[in-house]
C-alpha cells in the first residue's frame, strides 16, 4: 500500500497539474522558468557533475544554452557524480535490474528504478524519486484527455475497465515497472490489469487475450497492428473501448486500421525512460508536451535551436521534477517538430510531432507453411536481454535469412555474435519458424534512421 507521504505527494502533484491546465501560455512559461531556476540553484550547491558548470552564474543560470549537452554514455560513466544520493551505487543498481524477480520493487525502500532499452546503443539505469513518480502518476491520470469525454466523466479512474499491457515484460523497463507498481499499490488494479509478454508465440498471446477479455489494450503500434490482423481474421475476439499505443511511431494508416478493426478510439502517448510522460494526445489527436515539468529543445546536429515547423536532428530534455538523478540538456536522441500554432482544443501546452522508432515487423517462413510474424521489439529484447547486444542491426534478406551486424570488430564482438545467434534461433524455434539462416558481420557502421537513432531491425 502507498505511504502517507506518497498519497500527499500525489495529491499535491494532481492539484498542480490541474492548475497548470488552466494557465495561459505566459503563465505556463513563468511556471517552467521558476522551476528551472530552482532546479539549477539546487544543483549548483550539490555535489553533482552539473555543479562545476553552474557555480558563479548568479541570475544568469536560467539560460540553458550556456550549459553543456550531456549524453547517456557520459552520465552512466560518471554515475556517482550524477546522482545526488550517495547510497545509489551503480554496481548495486546493475545487480538489482539483472534480477527479474525484483521488477517494480522499491530500491532502498523508496526509489523506483527502470532501465532503458538501449535503442541509442547505450543502455541506461534511471532512478525516480517519490516526487518524480507522483508527477508521472498525476500526468498520466489527468492529461490522458479522453476522446469520449462523456464516457470518461462517468469513470475518470477507469474503474470499470480491464487493461492488458502487451510489452517486453522480462526486464526492468519503464512500462512493465509502472504497471506492476500500480498493481502493487492498488488492489483493484491488480485484478483488472494483466501483463503479457511480446516474446511468446502469437497463438499463445491471442489465447491469453481472449481469456482475459480486456477492454483497454496497451502496447506498441506494431503489436497493435499485428493484433488487429488477428481480430480481422476472427482469431482474436476483443471488445475494446480504447487502444493505447507508445514506444514507436504510430502512422496515420496504422491508426486508422487499428481503430477500424477494433471499433474504438486509439490513444497515442510519448514517453521515455528519462521522463515517463513527455506528451499525451488531446481529444483532437494532437500531441501536447508536458512543459510544466520538462523542457524540450529541438536542435540540429550542432545542438543549435531549430525553429518551429522544422524537424530537429535530436532533442535535449531538461527534467524539472527529479532531484535524485537530474537531467539538464540531456540528448534524448528523438526527432521532434514543434508546431507553432496553438491547438484548437484550447490547451496551453505546445503541440509536437514525434518521429520515434519505426522498425517494421519481420515475416519469416513457418514450419507449417504459414508465415510467422515477429515484431521488432521482441527481437531487440531477445538480443539485449539474452545476448547483451545493444548496438546492432538485424536485416532481413529473405523469409529464411537474416544478417546481424555490429560496429565492434574484436574477439568479444565475435563471441557476442555467436551468443546472439543462439538466442535468436531459440526464439525463432519457439515462435514456430522454420530454420533461419543468420549471417553475421562485425566492424559495420550502423546507419541512422529518421528518428536520429540507428534502425535496428530492417525487413525486406
C-alpha positions in Angstrom: 0.0 0.0 0.0 1.2 3.6 -0.6 2.6 5.5 2.3 1.0 8.7 3.7 3.9 10.6 2.1 3.2 9.0 -1.4 -0.5 10.0 -1.1 0.4 13.5 -0.1 2.8 13.9 -3.0 0.3 12.5 -5.5 -2.4 14.8 -4.2 -0.1 17.9 -4.4 1.1 16.9 -7.9 -2.5 16.3 -9.1 -3.6 19.8 -7.9 -0.6 21.3 -9.6 -1.3 19.6 -12.9 -5.0 20.6 -12.7 -3.9 24.2 -12.0 -1.5 24.2 -14.9 -4.2 23.1 -17.3 -5.9 26.4 -16.7 -2.8 28.5 -17.2 -2.2 30.9 -20.1 0.9 30.3 -22.2 2.6 33.1 -20.5 1.7 31.8 -17.0 2.9 28.3 -18.1 6.2 29.7 -19.3 6.7 31.5 -16.0 6.0 28.3 -14.0 8.5 26.5 -16.1 11.2 29.2 -15.7 10.7 29.3 -11.9 11.1 25.5 -11.6 14.2 25.6 -13.8 15.8 28.4 -11.7 15.1 26.4 -8.5 16.5 23.2 -10.0 19.7 24.8 -11.2 20.3 26.6 -7.9 20.0 23.4 -6.0 22.4 21.6 -8.4 24.9 24.4 -8.1 25.1 23.8 -4.4 25.2 20.0 -4.6 28.0 17.6 -5.4 26.9 16.7 -8.9 28.6 16.7 -12.3 26.5 19.8 -13.1 27.8 21.9 -10.2 31.1 23.0 -11.9 29.0 24.5 -14.8 26.6 26.2 -12.5 28.6 27.8 -9.7 29.0 31.5 -10.0 26.5 32.1 -12.7 24.1 34.1 -10.5 20.9 35.0 -12.0 22.1 34.0 -15.5 21.9 30.3 -14.8 18.4 30.0 -16.3 19.9 30.4 -19.8 20.1 26.8 -20.8 22.1 27.5 -23.9 25.1 28.4 -21.7 25.2 24.8 -20.3 26.7 21.8 -21.9 24.8 19.0 -23.6 25.1 15.6 -21.8 24.6 12.1 -23.2 23.5 8.8 -21.7 27.0 7.3 -22.2 28.6 10.3 -20.3 26.2 10.1 -17.4 26.5 6.4 -17.0 30.3 6.7 -16.9 30.0 9.4 -14.2 27.1 7.8 -12.4 28.4 8.5 -8.8 28.8 12.3 -9.7 25.4 12.3 -11.4 23.1 11.0 -8.6 22.5 13.2 -5.6 22.0 10.3 -3.1 25.4 8.7 -2.2 23.5 5.4 -1.4 22.9 4.9 -5.1 25.8 2.9 -6.4 25.9 1.7 -9.9 27.0 -1.9 -9.2 24.1 -2.3 -6.7 21.6 -1.0 -9.3 23.0 -3.2 -12.0 22.6 -6.2 -9.8 19.1 -5.1 -9.0 18.0 -4.7 -12.6 19.6 -8.0 -13.5 17.1 -9.8 -11.3 13.7 -10.1 -13.0 12.1 -11.2 -9.7 12.6 -7.6 -8.3 10.8 -5.7 -11.1 8.9 -2.8 -9.5 10.3 -3.5 -6.1 11.3 -0.1 -4.4 15.1 0.2 -4.3 16.3 1.1 -0.9 12.6 1.2 0.1 12.0 4.5 -1.7 13.2 4.6 -5.3 11.5 3.3 -8.5 14.2 2.0 -10.9 14.0 1.1 -14.5 16.4 0.5 -17.4 16.4 1.9 -20.9 16.1 -0.5 -23.9 19.4 0.7 -25.3 17.9 1.8 -28.6 20.5 4.5 -28.9 23.3 2.0 -28.4 23.9 2.6 -24.7 21.7 1.1 -22.0 20.9 3.3 -19.0 19.6 2.9 -15.5 17.2 5.6 -14.4 16.1 6.2 -10.8 12.9 8.0 -9.9 12.3 9.5 -6.5 8.8 9.8 -4.9 8.3 13.3 -6.2 9.0 12.2 -9.8 6.7 9.2 -9.6 3.9 11.4 -8.2 4.3 13.8 -11.1 4.2 10.9 -13.6 1.1 9.5 -11.9 -0.7 12.9 -12.0 0.2 13.5 -15.6 -0.9 10.0 -16.7 -4.3 10.2 -14.8 -5.1 13.8 -15.7 -3.5 14.6 -19.0 -4.8 11.5 -20.8 -7.7 13.6 -22.1 -10.2 11.0 -23.4 -11.7 11.1 -26.9 -15.1 10.2 -25.5 -15.4 12.9 -22.8 -18.9 11.9 -21.6 -17.8 8.3 -21.1 -14.7 9.2 -19.1 -16.5 11.7 -16.9 -18.6 8.8 -15.6 -15.5 6.8 -15.0 -12.4 9.1 -14.6 -10.3 6.4 -12.9 -11.1 3.6 -15.4 -12.6 1.6 -12.6 -14.9 -0.3 -15.0 -12.1 -1.2 -17.4 -9.8 -4.2 -17.7 -6.4 -3.3 -19.2 -3.9 -5.6 -20.9 -0.4 -4.5 -21.3 1.4 -6.3 -24.1 5.1 -5.4 -23.9 8.6 -6.6 -23.0 7.9 -7.9 -19.5 11.2 -9.7 -18.8 13.3 -6.7 -18.0 13.1 -3.6 -15.7 11.6 -1.4 -18.4 9.5 1.6 -17.6 6.2 0.3 -18.9 6.2 -3.0 -17.0 7.7 -1.4 -13.9 5.0 1.2 -13.8 2.1 -1.3 -14.3 3.4 -3.7 -11.7 4.0 -0.9 -9.3 0.4 0.2 -9.8 -0.8 -3.4 -9.3 1.1 -3.5 -6.0 -0.3 -0.3 -4.5 -3.8 -0.6 -5.9 -5.7 -3.8 -5.1 -8.3 -3.0 -7.8 -5.6 -2.6 -10.5 -4.1 -5.9 -9.5 -7.3 -7.7 -10.6 -8.2 -5.5 -13.6 -4.7 -5.4 -15.1 -2.8 -8.2 -16.9 0.7 -8.1 -18.3 1.6 -10.2 -21.4 5.0 -10.8 -23.0 5.6 -10.0 -26.6 8.2 -12.8 -26.6 5.6 -15.6 -26.6 4.2 -17.1 -29.8 1.4 -15.2 -31.4 -1.2 -18.0 -31.0 -0.4 -18.1 -27.2 -0.8 -14.3 -26.9 -4.1 -14.4 -28.7 -5.4 -17.2 -26.5 -4.4 -15.3 -23.3 -6.0 -12.1 -24.5 -9.3 -13.9 -25.4 -9.3 -15.5 -21.9 -8.7 -12.2 -20.1 -11.0 -10.1 -22.4 -9.6 -6.7 -21.7 -11.5 -3.5 -22.6 -8.3 -1.5 -23.0 -5.2 -2.7 -24.9 -1.9 -1.0 -24.2 1.0 -1.9 -26.5 3.4 -0.8 -29.2 1.9 0.3 -32.6 3.4 -2.7 -34.5 1.9 -5.1 -32.0 -1.5 -3.4 -32.1 -1.4 -3.6 -35.9 -0.5 -7.3 -35.7 -3.3 -8.0 -33.2 -5.7 -6.1 -35.4 -5.0 -8.6 -38.2 -5.8 -11.4 -35.8 -9.0 -9.6 -34.8 -10.0 -9.2 -38.5 -9.4 -12.9 -39.1 -11.7 -13.8 -36.2 -8.9 -15.4 -34.1 -8.9 -12.5 -31.6 -12.3 -11.7 -30.2 -11.9 -8.5 -28.2 -14.4 -5.8 -27.4 -12.2 -2.8 -26.7 -13.1 0.7 -25.6 -9.6 2.1 -26.3 -6.2 1.1 -27.6 -3.2 2.8 -26.1 0.0 2.9 -28.1 3.5 4.2 -27.4 7.2 3.4 -27.8 7.2 3.5 -31.6 5.9 5.8 -34.4 2.2 5.4 -35.0 1.5 6.1 -38.6 -1.8 7.5 -39.8 -2.6 4.3 -41.7 -1.8 2.1 -38.7 -4.1 4.3 -36.5 -6.9 4.0 -39.0 -6.6 0.3 -39.4 -6.4 -0.4 -35.6 -9.4 1.9 -35.0 -11.4 0.4 -37.8 -10.9 -3.3 -36.8 -11.3 -2.8 -33.1 -14.1 -0.2 -33.5 -12.6 2.0 -30.8 -10.5 5.1 -30.1 -6.7 4.9 -30.5 -4.8 6.9 -28.0 -1.1 7.6 -28.6 1.5 8.6 -25.9 5.1 9.8 -26.0 7.4 8.9 -23.1 10.9 7.7 -22.4 12.9 6.1 -19.7 14.3 9.5 -18.9 10.8 11.1 -18.5 7.9 8.7 -18.4 5.2 11.1 -19.6 6.7 13.5 -22.1 3.5 14.2 -24.0 -0.1 12.9 -24.5 -2.8 13.3 -27.1 -5.7 15.7 -26.6 -9.2 14.9 -27.7 -8.3 16.3 -31.2 -5.5 13.9 -31.6 -2.7 16.5 -31.1 0.4 15.6 -29.0 0.9 18.1 -26.2 4.2 18.2 -24.4 4.0 18.5 -20.6 6.2 21.6 -20.4 5.2 22.5 -16.9 7.5 19.7 -15.7 10.0 19.5 -18.6 11.8 21.5 -21.2 12.3 20.2 -24.7 14.9 21.8 -27.0 14.6 20.8 -30.7 18.2 21.2 -32.0 20.2 20.5 -35.1 23.4 18.3 -35.4 25.4 21.1 -33.7 22.9 21.4 -30.9 21.7 24.8 -32.2 18.0 25.6 -31.8 15.6 24.6 -34.6 12.7 26.9 -35.3 9.1 25.8 -35.1 7.9 23.8 -38.1 11.3 22.3 -38.8 12.3 18.7 -37.7 15.1 18.5 -35.3 18.1 16.3 -35.6 17.8 15.4 -31.9 16.1 16.8 -28.8 17.5 18.0 -25.5 15.5 17.2 -22.4 15.6 19.0 -19.0 13.6 17.2 -16.3 12.2 19.7 -13.8 10.9 17.2 -11.3 13.6 14.6 -10.5 16.2 15.7 -7.9 17.9 12.4 -7.3 19.1 11.9 -10.9 18.9 15.3 -12.5 18.8 15.7 -16.3 19.7 19.1 -17.8 20.1 19.4 -21.6 20.2 15.6 -22.0 20.5 14.4 -25.6 17.3 12.3 -25.9 18.1 11.2 -29.4 14.5 11.7 -30.7 13.5 13.8 -33.6 10.6 16.2 -33.0 8.9 19.1 -34.7 7.5 22.0 -32.6 4.1 23.2 -34.0 3.9 26.9 -33.9 0.2 27.4 -34.0 -1.9 26.6 -30.9 -4.2 23.6 -30.8 -8.0 24.1 -31.3 -8.6 22.2 -28.1 -7.5 25.3 -26.1 -4.6 23.6 -24.2 -1.8 26.0 -23.3 0.7 23.2 -23.8 2.7 23.2 -27.1 2.0 20.7 -29.8 4.8 18.5 -31.0 5.2 15.9 -33.7 7.4 13.0 -32.9 9.4 10.7 -35.1 10.2 7.7 -32.9 11.2 4.1 -33.7 9.5 2.7 -36.8 11.1 -0.7 -37.2 8.8 -2.9 -39.3 7.8 -6.5 -38.3 9.5 -9.5 -40.0 7.6 -12.2 -41.8 9.6 -15.4 -41.6 8.9 -18.9 -43.1 7.0 -21.1 -40.7 7.4 -24.8 -40.1 3.7 -25.4 -41.0 3.9 -23.3 -44.2 2.2 -20.3 -42.6 4.4 -17.2 -42.2 5.5 -16.3 -38.7 5.3 -12.6 -37.9 7.9 -11.2 -35.4 7.5 -7.7 -34.0 10.7 -5.7 -33.8 10.7 -5.1 -30.1 10.6 -8.8 -29.4 13.8 -9.2 -31.4 15.6 -6.3 -29.7 14.5 -7.6 -26.3 16.0 -11.0 -27.1 19.3 -9.5 -28.3 19.5 -7.1 -25.3 18.4 -9.4 -22.5 19.9 -12.8 -23.7 22.9 -11.7 -25.7 23.9 -8.3 -24.2 23.8 -6.6 -27.6 22.6 -3.0 -27.7 24.3 -1.6 -30.8 23.4 -3.8 -33.8 21.4 -4.0 -36.9 19.3 -7.1 -37.9 18.4 -7.0 -41.6 16.1 -9.5 -43.3 17.3 -10.8 -46.6 14.5 -13.2 -47.4 11.9 -15.2 -45.4 14.6 -17.6 -44.1 17.7 -15.5 -44.0 18.8 -12.6 -41.7 22.0 -10.6 -41.3 23.2 -9.4 -37.9 25.8 -6.6 -37.9 27.6 -4.9 -35.0 30.0 -1.9 -35.0 32.7 -3.6 -32.9 35.4 -5.7 -34.5 37.3 -7.8 -32.0 37.1 -11.2 -30.3 34.5 -10.0 -27.9 32.3 -9.0 -30.8 32.6 -12.4 -32.3 31.6 -14.1 -29.1 28.6 -11.8 -28.7 27.5 -12.6 -32.2 27.7 -16.3 -31.6 25.7 -15.9 -28.4 23.2 -13.7 -30.2 22.7 -16.2 -33.0 21.9 -19.0 -30.5 19.4 -16.8 -28.6 17.7 -15.8 -31.9 17.5 -19.4 -33.1 15.9 -20.5 -29.7 13.4 -17.7 -30.0 12.5 -18.4 -33.7 12.1 -22.1 -32.8 9.7 -21.2 -30.0 7.7 -19.0 -32.4 7.2 -21.8 -34.9 9.6 -20.5 -37.6 11.5 -22.8 -39.9 15.2 -23.0 -39.6 16.5 -19.5 -40.1 20.0 -18.7 -41.5 21.8 -15.9 -39.7 24.8 -14.3 -41.3 27.0 -12.1 -39.1 29.2 -9.1 -39.8 31.4 -7.0 -37.4 33.0 -3.6 -37.8 29.9 -2.2 -39.6 28.9 1.4 -39.3 25.3 1.5 -38.3 23.2 4.0 -40.3 20.8 6.3 -38.5 17.1 6.4 -39.2 14.8 9.4 -39.4 14.4 9.5 -35.6 18.2 10.0 -35.2 18.7 6.6 -33.8 20.1 3.6 -35.6 17.4 1.5 -37.3 18.0 -1.8 -35.5 15.5 -4.1 -37.4 15.0 -3.9 -41.1 12.6 -6.0 -43.1 12.6 -6.8 -46.8 
